[in-house]
């Protein structure tokens, strides 16, 4: 398998868009994701309030390397946080990263137009199970 490309439903780079996230939206397609950009790396918590479908939450560091992947069930209000600080988050349909063989250590590259993001495997990546 080579690099994988996700179409971005949205890029959440401000407080309002990050807070709204995927609430009240249709499920993500298999080739679709949402990108959250924060001003600084922290252990940002996510939940799935008012989201009717389960998702994977990939946390990325300043270099856009995946540092953790968590999972949220439909309507899950108990938050999840990464094991390490992250500045970026990619939300995709539940099981996407595992099904496609991507995990901790892999790199994301944002398209110049900010309409898609590509995941690239690295030799040091750890495949995620879950």
Secondary structure by P-SEA (a helix, b strand, c coil): ccbbbbbcccccccaaaaaaccccccccccccbbbbbcccccbbbbbbccccbbbbbbbbcccccccbbbbbcccccbbbbbcbbbcbbbbccccccccccccccbbbbbcccccbbbbbbcccbbbbcc
